[in-house]
Amino acid sequence: MKYLILFCEFFQNRNNGIIFAAFYIQKKQERLTGMKRTILGLMTIAGLSLFISCNNTNTKPESSSTAETIRQREDGTISLKLDKADCYADLADRSDNTAEWNVVVSKSGRYSVWISSATLDTTDLKYKNSVMVNVQDKMIQARPDCDRIIRNSSDVPYPYFRADSFIGSLYLQDTGHFYIQVTSEMILPKDYSINESSSADIAKLISVSFMPEIR
């Protein structure tokens, strides 16, 4: 009888052990299944993020400005008004103020580059730094002087004068669509009024012109 009782207890403990082992294996399998689902979900999210990122990389960001494409005139002149440009202008630190135009160049050749400024002083334009002009991987720079004064110009309000300054010459070999960039501390915000009292001590860059050189 004693052995029978011991055998029953052993059999019962064995069954409990089997039940516990089966329960443990089932829980482990459920946990592994949950982990697989989590990993699969994370891989799916990562794949979608990579796909969206690649699409965004291949898409040109939209500009918030109203810049338009400038086309070269029949006589070869490229006239770039500041109000037609994409501008970055910071009055607190004007050293990196930049204007950029989308330009279609139809005629190759050498061009004289001029900038026009609105000024009250016809002897000193108050430019502290050189103006930099970049186009087709070429760059010229110069500190503007009063090379030519235009009185009663429609480009500036009274009592300002328009001052034209020669920056240098560039040879444009290729034709097509290009970006022309100009960097100067005298590129001011578009809503900046040169009628303000503080403007008496500064000039404002208003345009850039590429004039074809005739030999």
Biotite code that builds the C-alpha atoms (Angstrom):
import biotite.structure as struc

atoms = struc.array([
    struc.Atom([0.000, 0.000, 0.000], chain_id="A", res_id=1, res_name="MET", atom_name="CA", element="C"),
    struc.Atom([2.848, 2.361, 0.834], chain_id="A", res_id=2, res_name="LYS", atom_name="CA", element="C"),
    struc.Atom([4.456, 1.773, -2.542], chain_id="A", res_id=3, res_name="TYR", atom_name="CA", element="C"),
    struc.Atom([1.179, 2.372, -4.260], chain_id="A", res_id=4, res_name="LEU", atom_name="CA", element="C"),
    struc.Atom([0.827, 5.746, -2.557], chain_id="A", res_id=5, res_name="ILE", atom_name="CA", element="C"),
    struc.Atom([4.392, 6.703, -3.480], chain_id="A", res_id=6, res_name="LEU", atom_name="CA", element="C"),
    struc.Atom([3.790, 5.626, -7.069], chain_id="A", res_id=7, res_name="PHE", atom_name="CA", element="C"),
    struc.Atom([0.616, 7.746, -7.262], chain_id="A", res_id=8, res_name="CYS", atom_name="CA", element="C"),
    struc.Atom([2.420, 10.773, -5.832], chain_id="A", res_id=9, res_name="GLU", atom_name="CA", element="C"),
    struc.Atom([5.257, 10.274, -8.310], chain_id="A", res_id=10, res_name="PHE", atom_name="CA", element="C"),
    struc.Atom([2.821, 9.962, -11.187], chain_id="A", res_id=11, res_name="PHE", atom_name="CA", element="C"),
    struc.Atom([0.909, 13.053, -10.046], chain_id="A", res_id=12, res_name="GLN", atom_name="CA", element="C"),
    struc.Atom([4.127, 15.103, -9.677], chain_id="A", res_id=13, res_name="ASN", atom_name="CA", element="C"),
    struc.Atom([5.223, 13.889, -13.101], chain_id="A", res_id=14, res_name="ARG", atom_name="CA", element="C"),
    struc.Atom([1.930, 14.987, -14.626], chain_id="A", res_id=15, res_name="ASN", atom_name="CA", element="C"),
    struc.Atom([2.194, 18.347, -12.906], chain_id="A", res_id=16, res_name="ASN", atom_name="CA", element="C"),
    struc.Atom([5.705, 18.688, -14.274], chain_id="A", res_id=17, res_name="GLY", atom_name="CA", element="C"),
    struc.Atom([4.539, 17.835, -17.765], chain_id="A", res_id=18, res_name="ILE", atom_name="CA", element="C"),
    struc.Atom([1.648, 20.278, -17.487], chain_id="A", res_id=19, res_name="ILE", atom_name="CA", element="C"),
    struc.Atom([4.000, 22.976, -16.197], chain_id="A", res_id=20, res_name="PHE", atom_name="CA", element="C"),
    struc.Atom([6.507, 22.284, -18.978], chain_id="A", res_id=21, res_name="ALA", atom_name="CA", element="C"),
    struc.Atom([3.777, 22.410, -21.599], chain_id="A", res_id=22, res_name="ALA", atom_name="CA", element="C"),
    struc.Atom([2.475, 25.663, -20.124], chain_id="A", res_id=23, res_name="PHE", atom_name="CA", element="C"),
    struc.Atom([6.014, 27.111, -20.088], chain_id="A", res_id=24, res_name="TYR", atom_name="CA", element="C"),
    struc.Atom([6.640, 26.080, -23.710], chain_id="A", res_id=25, res_name="ILE", atom_name="CA", element="C"),
    struc.Atom([3.300, 27.587, -24.773], chain_id="A", res_id=26, res_name="GLN", atom_name="CA", element="C"),
    struc.Atom([4.060, 30.902, -23.039], chain_id="A", res_id=27, res_name="LYS", atom_name="CA", element="C"),
    struc.Atom([7.531, 30.971, -24.562], chain_id="A", res_id=28, res_name="LYS", atom_name="CA", element="C"),
    struc.Atom([6.105, 30.332, -28.001], chain_id="A", res_id=29, res_name="GLN", atom_name="CA", element="C"),
    struc.Atom([3.547, 33.132, -27.478], chain_id="A", res_id=30, res_name="GLU", atom_name="CA", element="C"),
    struc.Atom([6.317, 35.466, -26.342], chain_id="A", res_id=31, res_name="ARG", atom_name="CA", element="C"),
    struc.Atom([8.450, 34.589, -29.377], chain_id="A", res_id=32, res_name="LEU", atom_name="CA", element="C"),
    struc.Atom([5.440, 35.102, -31.642], chain_id="A", res_id=33, res_name="THR", atom_name="CA", element="C"),
    struc.Atom([4.842, 38.537, -30.069], chain_id="A", res_id=34, res_name="GLY", atom_name="CA", element="C"),
    struc.Atom([8.501, 39.458, -30.519], chain_id="A", res_id=35, res_name="MET", atom_name="CA", element="C"),
    struc.Atom([8.387, 38.361, -34.165], chain_id="A", res_id=36, res_name="LYS", atom_name="CA", element="C"),
    struc.Atom([5.310, 40.493, -34.734], chain_id="A", res_id=37, res_name="ARG", atom_name="CA", element="C"),
    struc.Atom([6.997, 43.479, -33.054], chain_id="A", res_id=38, res_name="THR", atom_name="CA", element="C"),
    struc.Atom([10.182, 43.055, -35.135], chain_id="A", res_id=39, res_name="ILE", atom_name="CA", element="C"),
    struc.Atom([8.109, 42.661, -38.306], chain_id="A", res_id=40, res_name="LEU", atom_name="CA", element="C"),
    struc.Atom([6.177, 45.833, -37.456], chain_id="A", res_id=41, res_name="GLY", atom_name="CA", element="C"),
    struc.Atom([9.364, 47.787, -36.811], chain_id="A", res_id=42, res_name="LEU", atom_name="CA", element="C"),
    struc.Atom([10.893, 46.540, -40.075], chain_id="A", res_id=43, res_name="MET", atom_name="CA", element="C"),
    struc.Atom([7.741, 47.590, -41.946], chain_id="A", res_id=44, res_name="THR", atom_name="CA", element="C"),
    struc.Atom([7.822, 51.082, -40.403], chain_id="A", res_id=45, res_name="ILE", atom_name="CA", element="C"),
    struc.Atom([11.552, 51.430, -41.178], chain_id="A", res_id=46, res_name="ALA", atom_name="CA", element="C"),
    struc.Atom([10.968, 50.341, -44.778], chain_id="A", res_id=47, res_name="GLY", atom_name="CA", element="C"),
    struc.Atom([8.160, 52.867, -45.241], chain_id="A", res_id=48, res_name="LEU", atom_name="CA", element="C"),
    struc.Atom([10.288, 55.626, -43.690], chain_id="A", res_id=49, res_name="SER", atom_name="CA", element="C"),
    struc.Atom([13.201, 54.792, -46.013], chain_id="A", res_id=50, res_name="LEU", atom_name="CA", element="C"),
    struc.Atom([10.870, 54.787, -49.043], chain_id="A", res_id=51, res_name="PHE", atom_name="CA", element="C"),
    struc.Atom([9.394, 58.172, -48.111], chain_id="A", res_id=52, res_name="ILE", atom_name="CA", element="C"),
    struc.Atom([12.860, 59.576, -47.384], chain_id="A", res_id=53, res_name="SER", atom_name="CA", element="C"),
    struc.Atom([14.155, 58.459, -50.791], chain_id="A", res_id=54, res_name="CYS", atom_name="CA", element="C"),
    struc.Atom([11.172, 60.000, -52.523], chain_id="A", res_id=55, res_name="ASN", atom_name="CA", element="C"),
    struc.Atom([11.697, 63.275, -50.691], chain_id="A", res_id=56, res_name="ASN", atom_name="CA", element="C"),
    struc.Atom([15.379, 63.266, -51.632], chain_id="A", res_id=57, res_name="THR", atom_name="CA", element="C"),
    struc.Atom([14.537, 62.990, -55.306], chain_id="A", res_id=58, res_name="ASN", atom_name="CA", element="C"),
    struc.Atom([11.929, 65.755, -55.126], chain_id="A", res_id=59, res_name="THR", atom_name="CA", element="C"),
    struc.Atom([13.068, 69.355, -55.436], chain_id="A", res_id=60, res_name="LYS", atom_name="CA", element="C"),
    struc.Atom([11.872, 71.371, -52.437], chain_id="A", res_id=61, res_name="PRO", atom_name="CA", element="C"),
    struc.Atom([9.355, 74.041, -53.238], chain_id="A", res_id=62, res_name="GLU", atom_name="CA", element="C"),
    struc.Atom([10.332, 77.658, -52.787], chain_id="A", res_id=63, res_name="SER", atom_name="CA", element="C"),
    struc.Atom([8.075, 79.847, -50.691], chain_id="A", res_id=64, res_name="SER", atom_name="CA", element="C"),
    struc.Atom([9.064, 82.898, -52.712], chain_id="A", res_id=65, res_name="SER", atom_name="CA", element="C"),
    struc.Atom([7.491, 84.278, -55.858], chain_id="A", res_id=66, res_name="THR", atom_name="CA", element="C"),
    struc.Atom([10.687, 84.250, -57.928], chain_id="A", res_id=67, res_name="ALA", atom_name="CA", element="C"),
    struc.Atom([10.158, 83.778, -61.661], chain_id="A", res_id=68, res_name="GLU", atom_name="CA", element="C"),
    struc.Atom([12.355, 82.631, -64.521], chain_id="A", res_id=69, res_name="THR", atom_name="CA", element="C"),
    struc.Atom([14.274, 85.493, -66.143], chain_id="A", res_id=70, res_name="ILE", atom_name="CA", element="C"),
    struc.Atom([14.963, 85.212, -69.871], chain_id="A", res_id=71, res_name="ARG", atom_name="CA", element="C"),
    struc.Atom([17.774, 86.894, -71.738], chain_id="A", res_id=72, res_name="GLN", atom_name="CA", element="C"),
    struc.Atom([16.712, 89.803, -73.938], chain_id="A", res_id=73, res_name="ARG", atom_name="CA", element="C"),
    struc.Atom([17.084, 89.847, -77.695], chain_id="A", res_id=74, res_name="GLU", atom_name="CA", element="C"),
    struc.Atom([20.033, 92.248, -77.459], chain_id="A", res_id=75, res_name="ASP", atom_name="CA", element="C"),
    struc.Atom([21.816, 89.816, -75.115], chain_id="A", res_id=76, res_name="GLY", atom_name="CA", element="C"),
    struc.Atom([21.248, 91.782, -71.893], chain_id="A", res_id=77, res_name="THR", atom_name="CA", element="C"),
    struc.Atom([20.384, 89.886, -68.718], chain_id="A", res_id=78, res_name="ILE", atom_name="CA", element="C"),
    struc.Atom([18.532, 92.230, -66.349], chain_id="A", res_id=79, res_name="SER", atom_name="CA", element="C"),
    struc.Atom([17.975, 90.985, -62.797], chain_id="A", res_id=80, res_name="LEU", atom_name="CA", element="C"),
    struc.Atom([15.733, 93.040, -60.525], chain_id="A", res_id=81, res_name="LYS", atom_name="CA", element="C"),
    struc.Atom([15.934, 92.377, -56.806], chain_id="A", res_id=82, res_name="LEU", atom_name="CA", element="C"),
    struc.Atom([12.139, 92.128, -56.500], chain_id="A", res_id=83, res_name="ASP", atom_name="CA", element="C"),
    struc.Atom([12.234, 89.144, -58.900], chain_id="A", res_id=84, res_name="LYS", atom_name="CA", element="C"),
    struc.Atom([14.747, 87.182, -56.836], chain_id="A", res_id=85, res_name="ALA", atom_name="CA", element="C"),
    struc.Atom([14.718, 84.625, -54.057], chain_id="A", res_id=86, res_name="ASP", atom_name="CA", element="C"),
    struc.Atom([16.251, 86.600, -51.195], chain_id="A", res_id=87, res_name="CYS", atom_name="CA", element="C"),
    struc.Atom([17.848, 85.820, -47.868], chain_id="A", res_id=88, res_name="TYR", atom_name="CA", element="C"),
    struc.Atom([18.164, 89.074, -45.963], chain_id="A", res_id=89, res_name="ALA", atom_name="CA", element="C"),
    struc.Atom([18.954, 89.608, -42.277], chain_id="A", res_id=90, res_name="ASP", atom_name="CA", element="C"),
    struc.Atom([19.257, 93.163, -40.985], chain_id="A", res_id=91, res_name="LEU", atom_name="CA", element="C"),
    struc.Atom([20.976, 91.970, -37.798], chain_id="A", res_id=92, res_name="ALA", atom_name="CA", element="C"),
    struc.Atom([23.857, 90.389, -39.757], chain_id="A", res_id=93, res_name="ASP", atom_name="CA", element="C"),
    struc.Atom([23.899, 91.474, -43.384], chain_id="A", res_id=94, res_name="ARG", atom_name="CA", element="C"),
    struc.Atom([27.221, 89.851, -44.342], chain_id="A", res_id=95, res_name="SER", atom_name="CA", element="C"),
    struc.Atom([25.591, 86.785, -45.934], chain_id="A", res_id=96, res_name="ASP", atom_name="CA", element="C"),
    struc.Atom([22.557, 88.453, -47.486], chain_id="A", res_id=97, res_name="ASN", atom_name="CA", element="C"),
    struc.Atom([21.974, 86.758, -50.827], chain_id="A", res_id=98, res_name="THR", atom_name="CA", element="C"),
    struc.Atom([19.733, 87.102, -53.875], chain_id="A", res_id=99, res_name="ALA", atom_name="CA", element="C"),
    struc.Atom([19.238, 84.315, -56.405], chain_id="A", res_id=100, res_name="GLU", atom_name="CA", element="C"),
    struc.Atom([17.597, 84.340, -59.815], chain_id="A", res_id=101, res_name="TRP", atom_name="CA", element="C"),
    struc.Atom([16.498, 81.554, -62.168], chain_id="A", res_id=102, res_name="ASN", atom_name="CA", element="C"),
    struc.Atom([17.883, 82.602, -65.547], chain_id="A", res_id=103, res_name="VAL", atom_name="CA", element="C"),
    struc.Atom([17.674, 81.175, -69.061], chain_id="A", res_id=104, res_name="VAL", atom_name="CA", element="C"),
    struc.Atom([20.854, 82.077, -70.961], chain_id="A", res_id=105, res_name="VAL", atom_name="CA", element="C"),
    struc.Atom([20.421, 81.780, -74.738], chain_id="A", res_id=106, res_name="SER", atom_name="CA", element="C"),
    struc.Atom([23.648, 83.429, -75.942], chain_id="A", res_id=107, res_name="LYS", atom_name="CA", element="C"),
    struc.Atom([27.161, 82.539, -74.867], chain_id="A", res_id=108, res_name="SER", atom_name="CA", element="C"),
    struc.Atom([29.939, 85.116, -74.761], chain_id="A", res_id=109, res_name="GLY", atom_name="CA", element="C"),
    struc.Atom([31.682, 87.622, -72.504], chain_id="A", res_id=110, res_name="ARG", atom_name="CA", element="C"),
    struc.Atom([29.567, 89.904, -70.339], chain_id="A", res_id=111, res_name="TYR", atom_name="CA", element="C"),
    struc.Atom([30.237, 93.028, -68.295], chain_id="A", res_id=112, res_name="SER", atom_name="CA", element="C"),
    struc.Atom([28.570, 92.760, -64.897], chain_id="A", res_id=113, res_name="VAL", atom_name="CA", element="C"),
    struc.Atom([27.052, 95.901, -63.380], chain_id="A", res_id=114, res_name="TRP", atom_name="CA", element="C"),
    struc.Atom([25.063, 96.441, -60.203], chain_id="A", res_id=115, res_name="ILE", atom_name="CA", element="C"),
    struc.Atom([22.697, 99.328, -59.572], chain_id="A", res_id=116, res_name="SER", atom_name="CA", element="C"),
    struc.Atom([22.139, 100.871, -56.152], chain_id="A", res_id=117, res_name="SER", atom_name="CA", element="C"),
    struc.Atom([19.811, 103.472, -54.698], chain_id="A", res_id=118, res_name="ALA", atom_name="CA", element="C"),
    struc.Atom([21.865, 106.100, -52.850], chain_id="A", res_id=119, res_name="THR", atom_name="CA", element="C"),
    struc.Atom([21.844, 109.637, -51.510], chain_id="A", res_id=120, res_name="LEU", atom_name="CA", element="C"),
    struc.Atom([25.613, 109.969, -51.602], chain_id="A", res_id=121, res_name="ASP", atom_name="CA", element="C"),
    struc.Atom([26.955, 110.145, -55.162], chain_id="A", res_id=122, res_name="THR", atom_name="CA", element="C"),
    struc.Atom([30.578, 109.852, -54.000], chain_id="A", res_id=123, res_name="THR", atom_name="CA", element="C"),
    struc.Atom([30.416, 106.930, -51.540], chain_id="A", res_id=124, res_name="ASP", atom_name="CA", element="C"),
    struc.Atom([27.973, 104.042, -51.710], chain_id="A", res_id=125, res_name="LEU", atom_name="CA", element="C"),
    struc.Atom([28.821, 102.884, -48.165], chain_id="A", res_id=126, res_name="LYS", atom_name="CA", element="C"),
    struc.Atom([29.546, 99.283, -49.232], chain_id="A", res_id=127, res_name="TYR", atom_name="CA", element="C"),
    struc.Atom([31.819, 97.838, -46.539], chain_id="A", res_id=128, res_name="LYS", atom_name="CA", element="C"),
    struc.Atom([32.503, 94.566, -48.346], chain_id="A", res_id=129, res_name="ASN", atom_name="CA", element="C"),
    struc.Atom([32.869, 93.352, -51.906], chain_id="A", res_id=130, res_name="SER", atom_name="CA", element="C"),
    struc.Atom([29.832, 92.194, -53.830], chain_id="A", res_id=131, res_name="VAL", atom_name="CA", element="C"),
    struc.Atom([30.153, 88.560, -54.992], chain_id="A", res_id=132, res_name="MET", atom_name="CA", element="C"),
    struc.Atom([28.506, 87.348, -58.206], chain_id="A", res_id=133, res_name="VAL", atom_name="CA", element="C"),
    struc.Atom([28.305, 83.584, -58.913], chain_id="A", res_id=134, res_name="ASN", atom_name="CA", element="C"),
    struc.Atom([27.147, 81.968, -62.159], chain_id="A", res_id=135, res_name="VAL", atom_name="CA", element="C"),
    struc.Atom([28.046, 78.716, -63.932], chain_id="A", res_id=136, res_name="GLN", atom_name="CA", element="C"),
    struc.Atom([30.700, 77.851, -61.306], chain_id="A", res_id=137, res_name="ASP", atom_name="CA", element="C"),
    struc.Atom([32.401, 81.211, -61.917], chain_id="A", res_id=138, res_name="LYS", atom_name="CA", element="C"),
    struc.Atom([32.732, 83.994, -59.383], chain_id="A", res_id=139, res_name="MET", atom_name="CA", element="C"),
    struc.Atom([33.757, 87.647, -59.518], chain_id="A", res_id=140, res_name="ILE", atom_name="CA", element="C"),
    struc.Atom([33.792, 90.160, -56.715], chain_id="A", res_id=141, res_name="GLN", atom_name="CA", element="C"),
    struc.Atom([34.497, 93.856, -56.272], chain_id="A", res_id=142, res_name="ALA", atom_name="CA", element="C"),
    struc.Atom([33.655, 96.728, -53.955], chain_id="A", res_id=143, res_name="ARG", atom_name="CA", element="C"),
    struc.Atom([31.195, 98.972, -55.813], chain_id="A", res_id=144, res_name="PRO", atom_name="CA", element="C"),
    struc.Atom([32.163, 102.530, -56.725], chain_id="A", res_id=145, res_name="ASP", atom_name="CA", element="C"),
    struc.Atom([30.079, 105.327, -58.198], chain_id="A", res_id=146, res_name="CYS", atom_name="CA", element="C"),
    struc.Atom([31.067, 104.631, -61.798], chain_id="A", res_id=147, res_name="ASP", atom_name="CA", element="C"),
    struc.Atom([27.921, 106.115, -63.256], chain_id="A", res_id=148, res_name="ARG", atom_name="CA", element="C"),
    struc.Atom([25.194, 108.263, -61.651], chain_id="A", res_id=149, res_name="ILE", atom_name="CA", element="C"),
    struc.Atom([21.706, 108.261, -63.180], chain_id="A", res_id=150, res_name="ILE", atom_name="CA", element="C"),
    struc.Atom([19.575, 111.206, -62.105], chain_id="A", res_id=151, res_name="ARG", atom_name="CA", element="C"),
    struc.Atom([15.764, 111.088, -62.129], chain_id="A", res_id=152, res_name="ASN", atom_name="CA", element="C"),
    struc.Atom([15.770, 107.339, -62.632], chain_id="A", res_id=153, res_name="SER", atom_name="CA", element="C"),
    struc.Atom([12.397, 105.617, -62.433], chain_id="A", res_id=154, res_name="SER", atom_name="CA", element="C"),
    struc.Atom([14.092, 102.757, -60.554], chain_id="A", res_id=155, res_name="ASP", atom_name="CA", element="C"),
    struc.Atom([14.455, 104.797, -57.345], chain_id="A", res_id=156, res_name="VAL", atom_name="CA", element="C"),
    struc.Atom([12.216, 107.322, -55.555], chain_id="A", res_id=157, res_name="PRO", atom_name="CA", element="C"),
    struc.Atom([13.136, 110.974, -55.096], chain_id="A", res_id=158, res_name="TYR", atom_name="CA", element="C"),
    struc.Atom([15.509, 112.195, -53.667], chain_id="A", res_id=159, res_name="PRO", atom_name="CA", element="C"),
    struc.Atom([17.612, 109.075, -54.311], chain_id="A", res_id=160, res_name="TYR", atom_name="CA", element="C"),
    struc.Atom([19.974, 108.610, -57.225], chain_id="A", res_id=161, res_name="PHE", atom_name="CA", element="C"),
    struc.Atom([20.691, 105.411, -59.096], chain_id="A", res_id=162, res_name="ARG", atom_name="CA", element="C"),
    struc.Atom([24.373, 104.543, -59.006], chain_id="A", res_id=163, res_name="ALA", atom_name="CA", element="C"),
    struc.Atom([25.752, 101.979, -61.472], chain_id="A", res_id=164, res_name="ASP", atom_name="CA", element="C"),
    struc.Atom([28.921, 100.121, -60.486], chain_id="A", res_id=165, res_name="SER", atom_name="CA", element="C"),
    struc.Atom([31.129, 97.932, -62.675], chain_id="A", res_id=166, res_name="PHE", atom_name="CA", element="C"),
    struc.Atom([31.933, 94.630, -60.928], chain_id="A", res_id=167, res_name="ILE", atom_name="CA", element="C"),
    struc.Atom([33.915, 92.824, -63.628], chain_id="A", res_id=168, res_name="GLY", atom_name="CA", element="C"),
    struc.Atom([33.464, 90.594, -66.655], chain_id="A", res_id=169, res_name="SER", atom_name="CA", element="C"),
    struc.Atom([32.540, 86.939, -67.070], chain_id="A", res_id=170, res_name="LEU", atom_name="CA", element="C"),
    struc.Atom([32.631, 84.561, -69.997], chain_id="A", res_id=171, res_name="TYR", atom_name="CA", element="C"),
    struc.Atom([29.476, 82.431, -70.153], chain_id="A", res_id=172, res_name="LEU", atom_name="CA", element="C"),
    struc.Atom([30.289, 79.438, -72.310], chain_id="A", res_id=173, res_name="GLN", atom_name="CA", element="C"),
    struc.Atom([27.197, 77.312, -71.769], chain_id="A", res_id=174, res_name="ASP", atom_name="CA", element="C"),
    struc.Atom([23.614, 78.175, -72.545], chain_id="A", res_id=175, res_name="THR", atom_name="CA", element="C"),
    struc.Atom([20.491, 76.948, -70.793], chain_id="A", res_id=176, res_name="GLY", atom_name="CA", element="C"),
    struc.Atom([18.940, 77.316, -67.372], chain_id="A", res_id=177, res_name="HIS", atom_name="CA", element="C"),
    struc.Atom([21.188, 78.567, -64.559], chain_id="A", res_id=178, res_name="PHE", atom_name="CA", element="C"),
    struc.Atom([21.060, 80.137, -61.124], chain_id="A", res_id=179, res_name="TYR", atom_name="CA", element="C"),
    struc.Atom([22.776, 83.488, -60.656], chain_id="A", res_id=180, res_name="ILE", atom_name="CA", element="C"),
    struc.Atom([23.660, 84.388, -57.074], chain_id="A", res_id=181, res_name="GLN", atom_name="CA", element="C"),
    struc.Atom([24.717, 87.741, -55.657], chain_id="A", res_id=182, res_name="VAL", atom_name="CA", element="C"),
    struc.Atom([25.913, 88.187, -52.072], chain_id="A", res_id=183, res_name="THR", atom_name="CA", element="C"),
    struc.Atom([26.118, 91.618, -50.460], chain_id="A", res_id=184, res_name="SER", atom_name="CA", element="C"),
    struc.Atom([25.279, 93.391, -47.219], chain_id="A", res_id=185, res_name="GLU", atom_name="CA", element="C"),
    struc.Atom([23.281, 95.859, -49.332], chain_id="A", res_id=186, res_name="MET", atom_name="CA", element="C"),
    struc.Atom([20.706, 93.225, -50.256], chain_id="A", res_id=187, res_name="ILE", atom_name="CA", element="C"),
    struc.Atom([17.945, 94.330, -47.917], chain_id="A", res_id=188, res_name="LEU", atom_name="CA", element="C"),
    struc.Atom([14.520, 92.791, -47.212], chain_id="A", res_id=189, res_name="PRO", atom_name="CA", element="C"),
    struc.Atom([11.975, 93.440, -49.939], chain_id="A", res_id=190, res_name="LYS", atom_name="CA", element="C"),
    struc.Atom([9.681, 95.261, -47.523], chain_id="A", res_id=191, res_name="ASP", atom_name="CA", element="C"),
    struc.Atom([12.498, 97.570, -46.391], chain_id="A", res_id=192, res_name="TYR", atom_name="CA", element="C"),
    struc.Atom([11.728, 101.138, -47.419], chain_id="A", res_id=193, res_name="SER", atom_name="CA", element="C"),
    struc.Atom([14.613, 103.335, -48.520], chain_id="A", res_id=194, res_name="ILE", atom_name="CA", element="C"),
    struc.Atom([12.492, 106.308, -47.444], chain_id="A", res_id=195, res_name="ASN", atom_name="CA", element="C"),
    struc.Atom([13.235, 105.529, -43.791], chain_id="A", res_id=196, res_name="GLU", atom_name="CA", element="C"),
    struc.Atom([15.445, 108.032, -41.986], chain_id="A", res_id=197, res_name="SER", atom_name="CA", element="C"),
    struc.Atom([18.027, 105.329, -41.215], chain_id="A", res_id=198, res_name="SER", atom_name="CA", element="C"),
    struc.Atom([18.566, 104.736, -44.916], chain_id="A", res_id=199, res_name="SER", atom_name="CA", element="C"),
    struc.Atom([20.468, 108.016, -45.294], chain_id="A", res_id=200, res_name="ALA", atom_name="CA", element="C"),
    struc.Atom([23.678, 106.191, -44.325], chain_id="A", res_id=201, res_name="ASP", atom_name="CA", element="C"),
    struc.Atom([23.307, 103.168, -46.603], chain_id="A", res_id=202, res_name="ILE", atom_name="CA", element="C"),
    struc.Atom([22.697, 102.263, -50.200], chain_id="A", res_id=203, res_name="ALA", atom_name="CA", element="C"),
    struc.Atom([20.353, 99.540, -51.352], chain_id="A", res_id=204, res_name="LYS", atom_name="CA", element="C"),
    struc.Atom([21.228, 97.133, -54.131], chain_id="A", res_id=205, res_name="LEU", atom_name="CA", element="C"),
    struc.Atom([18.311, 97.164, -56.565], chain_id="A", res_id=206, res_name="ILE", atom_name="CA", element="C"),
    struc.Atom([19.467, 95.226, -59.641], chain_id="A", res_id=207, res_name="SER", atom_name="CA", element="C"),
    struc.Atom([22.237, 93.333, -61.435], chain_id="A", res_id=208, res_name="VAL", atom_name="CA", element="C"),
    struc.Atom([22.864, 93.500, -65.193], chain_id="A", res_id=209, res_name="SER", atom_name="CA", element="C"),
    struc.Atom([24.917, 91.372, -67.564], chain_id="A", res_id=210, res_name="PHE", atom_name="CA", element="C"),
    struc.Atom([25.801, 93.429, -70.654], chain_id="A", res_id=211, res_name="MET", atom_name="CA", element="C"),
    struc.Atom([27.252, 91.603, -73.705], chain_id="A", res_id=212, res_name="PRO", atom_name="CA", element="C"),
    struc.Atom([30.701, 92.868, -74.657], chain_id="A", res_id=213, res_name="GLU", atom_name="CA", element="C"),
    struc.Atom([30.974, 93.682, -78.373], chain_id="A", res_id=214, res_name="ILE", atom_name="CA", element="C"),
    struc.Atom([34.434, 93.284, -79.885], chain_id="A", res_id=215, res_name="ARG", atom_name="CA", element="C"),
])
